[in-house]
Amino acid sequence: MLTDTHAHLDYPEFQPDLDTVIAAARDAGVTRIITIGTGVESSRRAVALAERFEHVYAVVGLHPTNVEEETGDWLSVIRGLASHPKVAAIGETGLDYHRLPSEQLASAPAISALQAEMPQDAEAAIVDGAYKAAQAEAFAAQIDLAAEFGLNVVIHQREAWDDTLAMLAPYTGKVRGVFHCFGNTPDQAGEVIGMGHLVSFTGIVTFKNAELVREVVAKIPDDTFMVETDCPYLAPVPYRGGRCEPAHTRLVAEKIAELRGTDFATIAALTEKTAQGFFRLR
């Protein structure tokens, strides 16, 4: 028995054959799927899928890279969805500094006399600062929402490590997070585990160039990680480059078992217990 703790079943890639995809997952032993919202409409679709399929649960929230695209009172919508009995967490939320607005400044024409006179590094600091501040505001609001509903948070972190941990620190002991698609160092895994949080692993563990991830997998304690696909992305070997599916969770678990010198059944039991506790699954 396995839970795919991070899937995007509402994405267009799954619309033609979703029933078949879910049946294939069950055939592979993936008996529960957590489908993750990335904005208002995505979260609504996630809840609808949880209502449609008995063994699908939803996570609702606003992805950091989508913060500037949402209009209106998105937080009220997410709060309304959070009370649904099949909503298992808030997210995915967090911070992502991978592509900052300043990267487009060099090629973009000035749109005002002020911009034309402003040094580019000063302008970059302003636009990047506003972008980061908007993400931080949305992240904090969603952590607060999780605390309000007694839920945990699914965390997206990319090139924003220190800021992410600083924002989580005041909630230690109140709200737990899972750092999904974990790809950082063993020391950083130790940091988040020491704060009471979890990590989860995707098909990246099967990639030949993923030595760092495999080192983390081999070392961390039994009760500190879960398995996921992040589908339709990051299909594991031998499906790398194709559409990832919840059924591939089994391949992730099998690789983790190999790296930890144990068997699949042991990893399935460990990760299932951890997932049930974190997402409060029934």
C-alpha angles and dihedrals in degrees: 000000000000138000121213095216097191123036134141101217092160093065119110093248090074101043098092096054110011095137090053091048092053092046090051090052092054090048088055092052096259097134099169133040127192109207114202129219120219099185142351099294093037090052091050089052090048091055091047090053091049089053092048098048122047096213098043120095129188137230115197128202150094122284113227094239090054096053096100093047097059117091129192127018098329093164092062090053092050090047090054092050093046092071092062110115093233096052104109103181145346120264165337086239136138139094131309121183096165096110111028123188091243090071088073096048097083093060099034120092118239111265098197140027089247091056091048091056097040118096109250094236091054092049090048091053091051098048094041092047092053091048093051092045092054091051092048092050092051092045093051092047091053094047088051089050091051090052090049092054098037092245134131128236134245107219130210112194125175123165090334102092103138095043092048093053092044091055093048096047097083090055096055108138092013105066128017125207137201116217098218123211089016114205105156132106130291089250091053090048086054090052095056094040089051088056090054097259132126137226130215132204133220135193088292086091087073095053117107093227095051099095093136094053092047090052090055091046092054096049112038123097120268097250099048105076144056136192128245143158105214082213137219081037133063101025110195126239124308090031096044111145094026133087113299117223136190089254087069089070085087091060090051091051092046091053091048090051090053093049092049095046096242138099134275094249091057093051092045091053094045096048093042091055091048093048093049091053097044097045095033090233121187 
